[in-house]
């Protein structure tokens, strides 16, 4: 791969961010529940990988498209604001 296509610094920063963000997340709890209920850990593992891959593909494509039209700082602030608003709504039992 070329340096343009694959940047190890970005790769490991993304890997770390996603790994720590997903620890004890609700999706991890779904995986634990599915594996324990079905007794089919390989199927749950492969299904989880497929689900994460699809969500990640969509987010990367969306981020790439948005970056063409919107400054990254705006995307970051809009995301942070969304988290705050959603958190406040959940706290107030509005969601």
C-alpha contacts under 8 A as a table, 3 or more apart, distances in Angstrom:
res1	aa1	res2	aa2	distance
1	X	5	X	6.26
1	X	6	X	6.14
2	X	5	X	5.27
2	X	6	X	6.14
3	X	6	X	5.30
3	X	7	X	5.83
4	X	7	X	6.84
6	X	11	X	7.51
7	X	10	X	5.40
7	X	11	X	6.07
8	X	11	X	4.73
8	X	12	X	6.02
9	X	12	X	5.41
9	X	13	X	6.09
10	X	13	X	5.07
10	X	14	X	6.00
11	X	14	X	5.26
11	X	15	X	6.05
12	X	15	X	4.84
12	X	16	X	5.98
13	X	16	X	5.25
13	X	17	X	6.11
14	X	17	X	5.07
14	X	18	X	6.01
15	X	18	X	5.36
15	X	19	X	5.91
16	X	19	X	5.12
16	X	20	X	6.13
17	X	20	X	5.53
17	X	21	X	5.98
18	X	21	X	5.05
18	X	22	X	5.97
19	X	22	X	5.38
19	X	23	X	6.39
20	X	23	X	5.31
21	X	25	X	7.39
22	X	25	X	5.01
22	X	27	X	7.62
22	X	28	X	7.10
23	X	28	X	7.04
24	X	28	X	5.95
24	X	29	X	6.80
25	X	28	X	5.32
25	X	29	X	6.57
26	X	29	X	4.96
26	X	30	X	6.25
27	X	30	X	4.95
27	X	31	X	6.37
28	X	31	X	5.06
28	X	32	X	6.31
29	X	32	X	5.03
29	X	33	X	6.12
30	X	33	X	5.06
30	X	34	X	5.99
31	X	34	X	5.12
31	X	35	X	6.04
31	X	44	X	6.64
31	X	45	X	7.70
31	X	48	X	7.04
32	X	35	X	5.30
32	X	36	X	6.17
33	X	36	X	5.22
33	X	37	X	6.02
34	X	37	X	5.19
34	X	38	X	5.88
34	X	39	X	7.95
34	X	44	X	6.61
35	X	38	X	5.45
35	X	39	X	5.46
35	X	40	X	5.86
35	X	41	X	5.07
35	X	44	X	5.93
36	X	39	X	5.51
36	X	40	X	7.97
36	X	41	X	7.99
38	X	41	X	7.75
40	X	43	X	5.53
40	X	44	X	6.32
41	X	44	X	5.04
41	X	45	X	5.89
42	X	45	X	4.96
42	X	46	X	6.10
43	X	46	X	5.24
43	X	47	X	5.93
44	X	47	X	5.03
44	X	48	X	5.91
45	X	48	X	5.10
45	X	49	X	6.23
46	X	49	X	5.07
46	X	50	X	6.17
47	X	50	X	5.09
47	X	51	X	6.11
48	X	51	X	5.06
48	X	52	X	6.08
49	X	52	X	5.19
49	X	53	X	5.92
50	X	53	X	5.06
50	X	54	X	6.15
51	X	54	X	5.24
51	X	55	X	6.27
52	X	55	X	5.17
52	X	56	X	5.92
53	X	56	X	5.05
53	X	57	X	5.95
54	X	57	X	5.05
54	X	58	X	6.23
55	X	58	X	5.20
55	X	59	X	6.20
56	X	59	X	5.07
56	X	60	X	6.04
57	X	60	X	5.22
57	X	61	X	6.09
58	X	61	X	5.21
58	X	62	X	5.99
59	X	62	X	5.06
59	X	63	X	5.90
60	X	63	X	5.03
60	X	64	X	6.00
61	X	64	X	5.11
61	X	65	X	6.16
62	X	65	X	5.15
62	X	66	X	6.02
63	X	66	X	5.11
63	X	67	X	6.00
64	X	67	X	5.21
64	X	68	X	6.75
65	X	68	X	5.48
65	X	69	X	7.23
66	X	69	X	5.44
66	X	70	X	5.62
67	X	70	X	5.22
67	X	71	X	6.15
67	X	72	X	6.18
68	X	71	X	7.93
70	X	74	X	6.78
70	X	75	X	7.04
71	X	74	X	5.45
71	X	75	X	6.67
72	X	75	X	5.03
72	X	76	X	6.19
73	X	76	X	5.08
73	X	77	X	6.18
74	X	77	X	5.10
74	X	78	X	5.93
75	X	78	X	5.11
75	X	79	X	6.06
76	X	79	X	5.15
76	X	80	X	6.18
77	X	80	X	5.06
77	X	81	X	6.00
78	X	81	X	5.09
78	X	82	X	6.06
79	X	82	X	5.06
79	X	83	X	6.29
80	X	83	X	5.17
80	X	84	X	6.33
81	X	84	X	5.10
81	X	85	X	6.13
82	X	85	X	5.13
82	X	86	X	5.97
83	X	86	X	5.19
83	X	87	X	5.89
84	X	87	X	5.07
84	X	88	X	6.07
85	X	88	X	5.14
85	X	89	X	6.14
86	X	89	X	5.07
86	X	90	X	6.09
86	X	95	X	7.80
87	X	90	X	5.09
87	X	91	X	6.03
88	X	91	X	4.96
88	X	92	X	6.19
89	X	92	X	5.09
89	X	93	X	6.11
89	X	94	X	4.97
89	X	95	X	5.79
90	X	93	X	4.89
90	X	94	X	5.76
90	X	95	X	5.12
91	X	94	X	7.62
92	X	95	X	7.95
